[in-house]
Amino acid sequence: MTDKEFCAHMLAKALVQADAEIHIQGAPAASYLQIMLRAESFMALREIRKILDDDSLNDRDCFDRIDQIVSVFEELGPGAGSRHDFD
């Protein structure tokens, strides 16, 4: 994790703990954030579905499918923590 990513996570945690409200151009950002999160969630689910639908892989490749799904979560930001240390 880079210093910038660490600081972003710490800032997000502080904002949540402070029950802070985010404003974009002076207006509450709740609806904007919901739209953004829905789009990100949809893209993540679509990527996971592609991985699961890949019938070119045999059962031995099941582990690799799970690894790919975890990688999608890592690309989105929160990652999988120490549970993805098996490379």
C-alpha positions in Angstrom: 0.0 0.0 0.0 1.4 3.4 -1.0 1.6 6.3 1.4 -1.2 8.0 -0.7 -3.4 5.0 -0.4 -2.8 4.7 3.3 -3.6 8.3 3.9 -6.8 8.0 1.8 -7.9 5.0 4.0 -7.1 6.9 7.2 -9.0 10.0 5.9 -12.0 7.9 5.0 -12.0 6.3 8.4 -11.8 9.6 10.2 -14.7 11.0 8.1 -16.9 8.0 8.9 -16.0 8.2 12.6 -16.8 12.0 12.6 -20.1 11.3 10.9 -19.0 13.8 8.3 -21.2 14.8 5.4 -19.7 15.2 1.9 -20.7 18.1 -0.3 -20.0 18.5 -4.0 -20.4 22.0 -5.3 -22.2 23.0 -2.1 -24.9 20.2 -2.3 -24.9 17.0 -0.3 -23.2 14.2 -2.2 -25.3 11.3 -1.0 -27.1 10.7 -4.4 -23.9 11.2 -6.4 -22.1 8.7 -4.1 -24.9 6.1 -4.4 -24.8 6.4 -8.2 -21.0 6.0 -8.2 -21.2 3.0 -5.8 -23.9 1.3 -7.9 -21.8 1.6 -11.0 -18.7 0.3 -9.3 -20.6 -2.6 -7.8 -22.2 -3.5 -11.1 -18.8 -3.5 -12.8 -17.3 -5.7 -10.1 -20.2 -8.2 -10.3 -19.9 -8.3 -14.1 -16.1 -9.1 -13.9 -16.8 -11.8 -11.3 -19.5 -13.3 -13.6 -17.1 -13.4 -16.5 -14.6 -15.3 -14.4 -17.2 -17.8 -13.2 -18.6 -18.3 -16.7 -15.2 -19.1 -18.2 -15.8 -22.8 -19.1 -12.4 -23.1 -20.8 -11.0 -23.8 -17.3 -11.1 -27.2 -15.8 -11.7 -28.0 -12.1 -8.0 -27.7 -11.3 -8.3 -24.1 -12.3 -10.9 -23.4 -9.7 -8.3 -22.0 -7.4 -7.2 -19.6 -10.2 -10.9 -18.5 -10.6 -11.0 -17.6 -6.9 -7.7 -15.8 -7.2 -9.1 -13.7 -10.1 -12.2 -12.8 -8.1 -10.0 -11.7 -5.2 -7.9 -9.6 -7.6 -11.1 -7.8 -8.8 -11.6 -6.7 -5.1 -8.0 -5.6 -4.9 -8.4 -3.5 -8.0 -11.5 -1.8 -6.5 -9.5 -0.6 -3.5 -10.2 -2.4 -0.3 -8.3 -5.5 -1.3 -8.3 -8.8 0.5 -5.8 -8.0 3.2 -3.4 -10.8 4.1 -5.7 -13.5 2.7 -4.3 -13.0 -0.8 -0.6 -13.7 0.1 -0.4 -17.0 -1.9 1.3 -15.8 -5.1 
